Amino acid sequence: MSVALTSVKDDLAPKLVVDTDADNTPAVHVTAGTGSLFMVEIDATAGIATTDEPACYVKIIDASSNVTGGGNSSSIPELVLYAPIGEKTTYVISGGWAFSSGLSFWNVTSAALSSQTPPTADIKVTVLSS
């Protein structure tokens, strides 16, 4: 997993976060502060949809530490975003989704809370936030 935080010259969403291989290991406190989430792009074009793995789910939580992604002790996501494998999906959040602790996320192959299976392909997740 490789996560990069970049400053963007924009009053609306000055932070650009790119995780080039989002998986079941949480990317924790990626914005290094509080703010609002305005856009999430899930690029699953590196994969090919199969019967066993038709989609992936990016799970997002307002937390800056102690985040676990999947299994019996998993953190409970506040947002779950669906993306078909083999496609690029973008979510725009009008007005933004405020997070007060920190922005953390992980990516698995099922919407189920207990899901801990990472996608087989590299999934790129891009986030714009304040």
Secondary structure, 3 states (H helix, E strand, C coil): CCEEEEECCCCCCCEEEEECCCCCCCECCCCCCCEEEEEEEEECCCCCCCCCCCEEEEEEEECCCCCCCCCCCCCCCCEEEEEECCCEEEEEEEEEEEECCCEEEEEECCCCCCCCCCCCCCCEEEEEEC
